[in-house]
Amino acid sequence: MRAYSELSKEELKKLEQKLFLQYEEYKAKGLKLNMARGLPSAKQLDMEADFFGILFPDSSFISEEGKDCRNYGELTGIHEARKLMGDMMEISSDNVIVFGNSSLNVMYDTVARSMILGVCGSTPWCRLDKVKFLCPVPGYDRHFAITEQFGIEMINIPMLETGPDMDLVEKYVNSDPAVKGIWCVPKYSNPGGVTYSDDTVRRFANLKPAAEDFRIFWDNAYCIHHLYDDRQEKLIEILGACEEAGNPDMVYKFCSTSKVTFPGSGLAALGTSKKNLDFIKSVITIQTIGPDKLNQLRHVRYFKDINGMREHMKKHAEILRPKFELVQKRLNEELGDLGIGKWSNPVGGYFVSFNTLPGLAKTVVGMCKDAGVVMTGAGATYPYKRDPEDSNIRIAPTFPPIEELASALDVFTLCVKLASVRKLIEA
C-alpha cells in the first residue's frame, strides 16, 4: 500500500472508516494483554526449576575462603560471587561489591549516598544549590524516577545510533560543575537496543568534568542478553578505558542477574575503583552486617562460572528470539510502507523502541488500553514523563506467550494506523 501521506483526504476518510470498524471488533473481544514491562516470561522462569535444589540441609555452606555463608559477615560478598559478577562485568573481582537482588536498589542507594554524604569526601549534593543529571533519551523510566525523587534537574541528551550525543555530553560535563552524573544503559539500551560505539565509550572515558564528584552511572543491565550467537555486539569495558584515560574514579558500573535467574531473587553488583569502593564500604558497614550469602552461594554453584552463565543465556535467547522476530515481522508487514512509524531492530536486550508520527504516542497507547492491550505509558522514556514530540512508545515483547503477543501486535499496529489516518485527515 502507498504511504498514508500520499493518500487524498477522501481516501483517508474511507480508510479511517474501515480501520475504525476493525478497532471496534477488537474492543468487543474483551482482550486482556500486557506489553507494559520487560518481564521474563513464565517459560523463562521455568528454566531455573532446579535452582532451589542447589542447597540441601546436608550441603556444605562454607565458601571457598572458608566462611560459613549462614552467618554474618562478608560485607562485599563472598569471593566466588564477586568473581562471577566481575566476570559478567568484565572486571576484576577486587573492584566488585555484590549486594542483594536489585541493581535498581543499588543505583538508588548510590544516588542517596551522594545526596546525604557526598562522593568520596565532596560536599553532599543536598547542600548544593543545584544538582543536574544528563539523561539520554529515550531512556529507562526508573532511572529518571530516582533523580526526580531527589529533586535533581534532568537534562535530555538525544540518543544517536552510536549512543548519547557526545558533543552535548562533553559540553555539559566539561563546563558545568552542577552536572554530577549521567545515566547510561550502554549495551542493548532501554528502549532502543543501541550499543555504544567504541568512539562513544572512549569519549566518555576522556571526559574532563568540571565537578570532581561527577560520576557515570553505567547500568550494563543487558551485558549478556544476546538474541543471536553470531550477532553479539561488543562494548568496550568502561572501567579500564577510564583508568587508561586517567579518570579511574569516574564510573559506577551496575549489573544484576534479575533477568538471568529470578527478578526477585537474583544478585546485583557494583563495580568501581578502589577509591570509590573504600568510601562505599565505609558507609555500608553501618548500614548492614552483610548480604544474603546463601543466595550468592546458590548462584555460584548453579552456574559454576561465567561460561555456565553464558550457556544459560542461550536458553533465554531461544525463548526470546522468536518474540522479537515476530515484532519485526508484524511491524514490517503492517506498517513498513506506510510512512507512519519508525522502530528499532535490536539484537539483544528486552525492548523495541517505536516512534509514531509526532503527537500520537499518548493517543495510540490510550487506544490500545481501551482495546485491552496495556503498553508502557507514553512519555515514560523521558524525564518527567514529558516526551517533547509525544512519539516514543516502548514495546516490551518478553512477557506474553507468543500467541498473545501476536494478538497484542495486531491491536497495536491497528491503533497506529487509525490514529495516523485521523491525524492526516485533520492536517
C-alpha positions in Angstrom: 0.0 0.0 0.0 1.1 3.6 -0.6 2.3 5.8 2.2 -0.5 7.4 4.1 0.9 10.9 3.3 0.3 10.2 -0.4 -3.4 9.5 0.0 -6.1 12.1 -0.7 -8.5 13.3 2.0 -11.2 11.2 0.5 -9.1 8.0 0.5 -8.0 8.7 4.1 -11.6 9.1 5.2 -12.6 5.7 3.6 -9.6 4.1 5.2 -10.5 5.6 8.6 -14.0 4.1 8.5 -12.5 0.7 7.6 -9.9 0.8 10.4 -12.4 2.1 12.9 -14.7 -0.9 12.3 -11.7 -3.3 12.8 -10.8 -1.4 16.0 -14.3 -1.8 17.4 -14.2 -5.5 16.7 -11.0 -5.8 18.8 -12.6 -3.8 21.6 -15.6 -6.1 21.6 -13.3 -9.1 22.2 -12.5 -8.0 25.7 -8.8 -8.7 25.4 -6.5 -8.5 28.4 -3.0 -8.5 27.1 0.1 -6.8 28.7 3.2 -5.4 27.0 3.9 -2.8 29.6 7.1 -4.0 31.4 10.1 -6.0 30.3 9.3 -9.1 32.5 10.8 -12.6 31.9 8.0 -14.9 30.7 6.8 -17.9 32.7 8.7 -20.2 30.3 11.9 -18.4 31.1 11.4 -18.7 34.8 10.6 -22.4 34.5 14.1 -22.9 33.1 15.5 -22.5 36.6 13.2 -25.0 38.3 16.3 -26.8 39.7 17.8 -23.7 41.1 16.5 -24.1 44.6 17.7 -27.6 44.8 21.3 -26.5 44.8 21.5 -26.2 48.6 20.1 -29.0 50.8 20.3 -29.4 54.6 23.4 -31.7 54.1 25.1 -29.2 51.7 28.3 -27.5 52.5 27.6 -23.9 53.3 31.3 -23.0 53.5 32.6 -20.6 50.9 35.9 -21.0 49.0 37.6 -18.9 51.6 36.3 -21.0 54.5 33.5 -18.6 55.5 30.2 -20.0 56.8 27.6 -18.5 54.5 24.8 -19.0 57.0 26.4 -16.4 59.4 27.1 -12.7 59.4 30.0 -11.1 57.6 31.5 -10.7 54.2 30.3 -7.2 53.6 31.3 -7.1 50.0 30.1 -10.6 49.2 31.8 -14.0 49.1 34.8 -14.2 46.9 33.4 -16.6 44.3 30.2 -14.5 43.9 32.4 -11.4 43.4 34.4 -13.4 40.8 31.3 -14.5 39.0 29.8 -11.0 38.8 33.2 -9.5 38.0 33.4 -11.8 35.0 29.9 -10.8 34.0 31.0 -7.2 34.0 34.5 -8.0 32.5 36.4 -6.5 35.5 38.4 -7.9 38.4 36.6 -9.2 41.5 38.7 -6.8 43.5 36.6 -4.0 42.0 33.2 -5.6 42.9 30.7 -5.5 45.7 27.8 -8.0 45.5 24.6 -6.8 47.0 21.0 -8.1 47.1 18.6 -8.9 44.3 18.2 -5.5 42.6 20.6 -3.3 40.8 18.0 -0.6 40.7 18.1 -0.6 44.5 21.9 -0.3 44.3 21.6 2.7 41.9 19.0 4.3 44.2 21.3 3.9 47.2 24.3 5.3 45.3 22.4 8.4 44.5 21.1 8.6 48.0 24.6 8.3 49.4 25.8 11.1 47.2 22.9 13.3 48.3 23.4 12.7 52.0 27.1 12.1 52.4 28.7 13.3 49.2 31.1 11.4 47.0 34.5 10.4 48.5 34.6 13.5 50.8 33.0 16.0 48.5 30.1 18.3 49.6 26.9 16.3 49.9 24.7 17.1 47.0 21.8 18.0 49.3 23.8 21.1 50.4 24.3 22.4 46.9 22.1 25.0 45.3 21.7 22.9 42.1 22.4 19.3 41.1 22.0 18.2 37.5 22.0 14.8 35.7 22.2 14.1 32.0 19.6 11.7 30.7 20.0 10.0 27.3 16.5 9.8 25.7 14.6 7.8 25.1 15.8 6.0 28.2 14.9 4.0 31.2 12.0 5.4 33.2 13.2 4.1 36.6 16.5 5.9 36.2 14.6 9.1 35.7 12.3 8.4 38.6 15.3 8.1 41.0 16.7 11.5 40.1 13.3 13.2 40.0 12.5 11.9 43.5 15.7 13.6 44.9 14.9 16.9 43.1 17.8 16.6 40.7 17.4 18.6 37.5 17.4 16.3 34.5 18.7 17.3 31.0 17.7 15.5 27.9 20.6 14.1 25.7 19.4 12.7 22.4 20.4 9.1 21.6 22.1 8.5 18.3 22.9 5.2 16.6 26.2 5.3 18.4 24.9 6.2 21.8 24.3 9.5 23.5 25.1 12.7 21.6 28.7 13.1 23.0 29.1 16.7 21.7 26.3 17.6 24.2 27.6 15.4 26.9 31.1 16.9 26.7 29.6 20.4 26.6 27.6 19.9 29.8 30.1 17.7 31.8 33.2 19.7 31.0 31.8 23.1 31.6 29.1 22.9 34.3 30.1 21.9 37.9 26.4 21.3 38.7 26.4 18.3 36.4 27.1 15.4 38.8 26.1 12.4 36.7 24.7 10.8 33.6 22.5 7.7 33.3 23.7 5.1 30.8 22.4 1.8 29.5 25.4 1.2 27.2 24.5 -2.2 25.7 21.2 -3.1 24.0 19.9 0.1 25.6 16.4 0.5 27.1 14.4 1.0 25.0 16.3 1.5 21.7 18.6 -1.5 21.8 21.6 0.7 21.0 25.1 -0.4 21.9 27.6 2.4 22.4 30.3 2.6 19.8 34.0 2.4 20.6 34.4 6.1 20.0 31.5 6.9 22.3 33.0 4.9 25.2 36.4 6.4 24.7 34.9 9.9 24.7 33.2 9.0 28.0 36.5 7.9 29.4 38.2 11.1 28.3 35.7 13.5 29.8 37.1 16.4 31.8 34.4 17.0 34.4 34.0 20.5 35.9 32.8 18.7 39.0 35.3 16.5 40.9 32.3 14.4 42.1 30.9 13.7 38.6 30.1 10.1 38.1 28.9 8.0 35.1 26.1 5.6 36.2 26.8 2.8 33.8 23.9 0.4 34.0 25.0 -2.6 32.0 21.8 -4.5 32.6 21.9 -6.4 29.3 25.6 -7.1 29.0 25.0 -10.9 28.3 21.4 -10.6 26.9 22.1 -11.5 23.3 19.5 -12.8 20.9 21.9 -14.2 18.4 25.2 -16.1 18.9 26.6 -14.8 15.7 25.4 -11.2 16.1 26.6 -10.3 19.5 27.5 -6.6 19.8 30.7 -5.7 21.6 31.2 -2.9 24.1 34.5 -1.5 25.3 34.9 -2.1 29.1 34.5 1.3 30.7 36.5 1.0 33.9 39.6 0.0 32.1 39.1 2.7 29.5 38.7 5.4 32.2 41.8 4.2 34.0 43.8 4.4 30.8 42.5 7.9 30.3 43.5 9.0 33.8 39.9 9.0 35.2 39.9 5.8 37.3 37.2 7.0 39.7 34.7 8.4 37.2 32.4 5.3 36.8 29.9 3.3 38.8 29.1 0.1 36.9 26.0 -1.9 37.7 24.6 -5.2 36.7 22.4 -8.0 38.0 21.1 -11.5 37.4 17.5 -10.3 37.6 16.8 -11.4 34.1 19.2 -14.3 34.2 17.8 -16.3 37.2 14.9 -14.6 39.1 13.9 -10.9 39.1 13.1 -11.1 42.8 15.9 -13.3 44.0 19.0 -12.6 41.9 22.3 -10.9 42.6 23.1 -7.3 42.0 26.7 -5.9 41.8 28.5 -2.6 41.7 31.9 -2.3 40.0 34.1 0.7 40.5 37.6 1.9 41.5 39.3 1.1 44.8 38.8 4.7 46.0 35.1 4.6 45.3 34.8 1.1 46.9 36.6 2.1 50.0 34.2 5.1 50.5 31.1 2.9 49.8 32.3 0.2 52.2 32.8 2.8 54.9 29.1 3.7 54.6 27.5 0.3 54.2 29.4 -1.1 57.1 27.0 1.0 59.2 24.0 0.0 57.0 24.4 -3.8 57.1 26.3 -6.7 58.6 26.4 -8.5 55.3 24.4 -9.6 52.3 22.5 -12.8 51.6 25.4 -15.1 51.2 23.3 -18.2 50.8 21.8 -16.7 47.6 25.3 -15.9 46.4 26.4 -19.4 47.1 23.4 -20.8 45.2 24.2 -18.7 42.1 27.8 -19.7 42.1 27.1 -23.4 42.4 24.3 -23.2 39.9 26.4 -21.6 37.1 29.8 -22.7 38.4 31.4 -19.9 36.3 30.8 -17.2 33.7 30.7 -19.9 30.9 27.9 -21.6 32.7 26.0 -18.3 32.8 26.6 -17.7 29.1 25.3 -21.1 28.2 22.2 -20.5 30.3 21.6 -17.2 28.5 21.5 -19.1 25.2 18.3 -20.8 26.6 16.8 -17.4 27.3 17.6 -16.4 23.7 15.8 -19.4 22.3 12.7 -18.2 24.0 13.0 -14.5 23.3 14.3 -14.6 19.7 11.0 -15.7 18.1 9.2 -13.0 20.0 11.5 -10.2 18.8 11.4 -11.6 15.3 7.6 -11.6 15.4 7.6 -7.9 16.4 9.8 -7.1 13.4 7.7 -9.2 11.1 4.3 -7.7 12.1 5.6 -4.1 12.2 7.1 -4.5 8.7 4.1 -6.2 7.3 1.5 -3.8 8.7 3.4 -0.5 8.8 6.5 -0.9 6.7 5.4 1.1 3.7 3.0 3.5 5.3 5.4 6.2 6.5 3.7 6.4 9.9 6.2 4.9 12.2 9.9 4.0 12.8 11.2 1.4 15.1 14.5 -0.2 16.3 15.6 -3.7 15.4 17.8 -4.8 18.4 19.9 -7.9 18.5 19.8 -8.1 22.3 18.2 -6.7 25.4 14.5 -6.6 26.3 12.7 -3.8 24.3 11.9 -2.4 20.9 11.6 1.4 20.6 8.8 2.7 18.4 8.2 6.2 17.2 4.8 7.3 15.9 4.1 10.5 13.9 4.6 13.4 16.2 1.8 13.9 18.8 0.4 10.4 18.6 2.1 8.3 21.3 -0.4 9.0 24.1 -3.3 8.6 21.7 -2.0 5.2 20.5 -1.3 3.9 24.0 -4.7 5.0 25.1 -6.4 3.3 22.2 -4.5 0.1 22.9 -5.6 0.2 26.5 -9.3 0.7 25.5 -8.9 -2.4 23.3 -7.4 -4.5 26.1 -3.7 -4.1 25.4 -1.6 -2.5 28.2 1.6 -0.7 27.0 4.3 1.2 28.8 2.9 4.7 29.4 3.6 7.2 26.7 6.3 9.7 27.9 7.8 7.1 30.3 11.0 7.0 28.4 11.7 10.7 29.0 12.5 12.6 32.2 9.4 13.9 34.0 7.4 11.7 31.6 7.5 14.6 29.1 8.3 13.4 25.5 8.6 16.7 23.6 7.4 15.0 20.4 4.8 12.7 22.1 6.0 10.0 19.7 8.0 7.3 21.6 6.5 4.1 22.7 8.4 1.2 24.4 7.3 -2.2 23.2 8.1 -5.0 25.7 7.6 -8.3 24.0 9.2 -10.6 26.5 6.4 -11.5 28.9 3.3 -12.6 26.9 3.2 -16.1 25.3 3.8 -15.7 21.6 0.2 -16.2 20.7 -0.9 -13.3 23.0 2.0 -11.2 21.7 0.7 -11.7 18.1 -2.8 -10.5 19.1 -1.3 -7.6 21.0 0.7 -6.5 18.0 -2.4 -6.8 15.8 -4.1 -4.3 18.1 -1.1 -2.1 18.4 -0.5 -1.8 14.6 -4.2 -1.1 14.0 -4.2 1.7 16.6 -1.1 3.2 15.0 -2.9 3.2 11.6 -6.2 4.6 12.9 -4.5 7.3 14.9 -2.3 8.3 12.0 -5.1 8.4 9.5 -7.1 10.7 11.8 -4.1 13.0 12.2 -3.6 13.2 8.4 -7.3 13.9 7.8 -7.1 16.8 10.2 -3.8 18.2 8.7 
